[in-house]
Amino acid sequence: MGVTYAGVSKIFESSKDDGLVVIPKYINSPIDILAVSLIELILPIGLKLAAIDGHIDKLERDAILNHFVKVWGYNRLFVERMISAYELSLEDVSVAALVNDIMKYTQENDDCDYQKIKQTYINFMKAIANADGILDENEGRMIADLEQAFTRAEQIADEATVINKTTAAVNNAAKGFQDAVSRVGAMFNKLTEKESR
């Protein structure tokens, strides 16, 4: 996960004096860790979109909160605390970094369907932008930037796959060539030994 999205870790490291436990009691299995990782990837950019006009409208904030509580099943207090924590550092949130983190995360976790996560994410962003009934020009631009970032990340991933396959093919060819040279060298050595006898 990128440095930008390490915010949850900061929440979990807060002292009990802040009203937070070091690790929430409901984070105790791999699926819980997966859920926390996903909210780290999705929540910050949703908040940044909601705040693009200078403030987060109550309807947009409620849309974000309800999405994670009602659709994803997160604990309301947990989501409220995450929202409060991320609101303090929205300037650090990067669309490109988020998209790269989502790509990496879905590649590392076979249980995650990248295409479905991407489409759900874009739909979620559109719902936030429309929650107050006004699709601001900056909101529309940010959603377009997000879609372009996904497209570019996919192109880079495709290019990396081609490069990896090409590298593997070249390595296999080189290995084959090296094996052939070794066999020819061995045959040459045998012929030289026979001739010298």
Stockholm file with secondary structure:
# STOCKHOLM 1.0

chainA/1-197         MGVTYAGVSKIFESSKDDGLVVIPKYINSPIDILAVSLIELILPIGLKLAAIDGHIDKLERDAILNHFVKVWGYNRLFVERMISAYELSLEDVSVAALVNDIMKYTQENDDCDYQKIKQTYINFMKAIANADGILDENEGRMIADLEQAFTRAEQIADEATVINKTTAAVNNAAKGFQDAVSRVGAMFNKLTEKESR
#=GR chainA/1-197 SS CCGGGCHHHHHHHSCGGGTCCSSCTTCCSHHHHHHHHHHHHHHHHHHHHHTTTSSCCHHHHHHHHHIIIIISCCCHHHHHHHHHHHHTTGGGCCHHHHHHHHHHHHHHCTTCCHHHHHHHHHHHHHHHHHTTSCCCHHHHHHHHHHHHHHHHHHHHHHHHHHHHHHHHHHHHHHHHHHHHHHHHHHHHHHHHHHHHC
#=GC SS_cons         CCGGGCHHHHHHHSCGGGTCCSSCTTCCSHHHHHHHHHHHHHHHHHHHHHTTTSSCCHHHHHHHHHIIIIISCCCHHHHHHHHHHHHTTGGGCCHHHHHHHHHHHHHHCTTCCHHHHHHHHHHHHHHHHHTTSCCCHHHHHHHHHHHHHHHHHHHHHHHHHHHHHHHHHHHHHHHHHHHHHHHHHHHHHHHHHHHHC
//
